[in-house]
Amino acid sequence: MSKKIAVVVTDLFEDVEYTDPVKAFKEAGHEIVTIEKESGNTVTGKTNEEKITIDKGIDEVSVNDFDALFIPGGFSPDILRGDDRFVAFAKEFAESKKPIMAICHGPQLLITAEVLKGRDVTGYKSIHVDIKNAGANLHDKEVVVCGGNLVTSREPKDIPAFNRESLNVLK
C-alpha cells in the first residue's frame, strides 16, 4: 500500500542521502512531499549536485497528512532544528508512532525534539555523544530499527541497509 512520506529538508543536505532513499521510496510506489520553510523554495545539496523544489511550507502541513517522516542528513537537520516548527513537527510524528527514517545527522532533529530517550539509535560518528546524551541507546552499526517505527543509519555507505529497513517499516 502506498504511503505518503514527509521529507523535511533544507540547504546543505547530503545529496545522496536524499536522492537514493527517495528513489527507493518512489520505486516502491510511495509519495514524497518535501517540506521546508516555504513551498516553491529551492534548496541545494552540500555537494551542489542536487536541487530540490519544495512542495510544502512547514506552516501548510500537519502530521495527520502523512504516513511517515524521512530526515536526510548533511547540515540540513542541524539548520532545521533551529526552527521550533520543525522540532514540533518531528516531536508530533514521534508521538504519533508513525514511521520515522533518519540517516547520518538526521537524528539531530529528533534529539532536539527530545524523543529518543530509551530508543535504540545510530547516526553519524560526530553525533554519537549527542545521541547518548539524549538518553538513547547508541548502536554503532549500519542500520538500527527500534520499535518497528524508527529507522536510523550512520552514513552514505549504509544507504542500502537504510533503504531496505525503511521500506520494511513502510509495509
C-alpha positions, 0 to 999 in steps of 0.5 A, a space after each residue: 500500500 502506498 504511503 505518503 512520506 514527509 521529507 523535511 529538508 533544507 540547504 546543505 543536505 547530503 545529496 545522496 542521502 536524499 536522492 537514493 532513499 527517495 528513489 527507493 521510496 518512489 520505486 516502491 510506489 510511495 509519495 514524497 512531499 518535501 517540506 521546508 520553510 516555504 513551498 516553491 523554495 529551492 534548496 541545494 545539496 552540500 555537494 551542489 549536485 542536487 536541487 530540490 523544489 519544495 512542495 510544502 511550507 512547514 506552516 501548510 502541513 500537519 502530521 495527520 497528512 502523512 504516513 511517515 517522516 524521512 530526515 536526510 542528513 548533511 547540515 540540513 537537520 542541524 539548520 532545521 532544528 533551529 526552527 521550533 516548527 520543525 522540532 514540533 513537527 518531528 516531536 508530533 510524528 514521534 508521538 504519533 508512532 508513525 514511521 520515522 527514517 533518519 540517516 547520518 545527522 538526521 537524528 539531530 532533529 529528533 534529539 532536539 525534539 527530545 524523543 529518543 530517550 530509551 530508543 535504540 539509535 545510530 547516526 553519524 560518528 560526530 553525533 554519537 555523544 549527542 545521541 547518548 546524551 539524549 538518553 538513547 541507546 547508541 548502536 554503532 552499526 549500519 542500520 538500527 530499527 527500534 520499535 518497528 517505527 524508527 529507522 536510523 543509519 550512520 552514513 552514505 555507505 549504509 544507504 542500502 541497509 537504510 533503504 531496505 529497513 525503511 521500506 520494511 517499516 513502510 509495509 
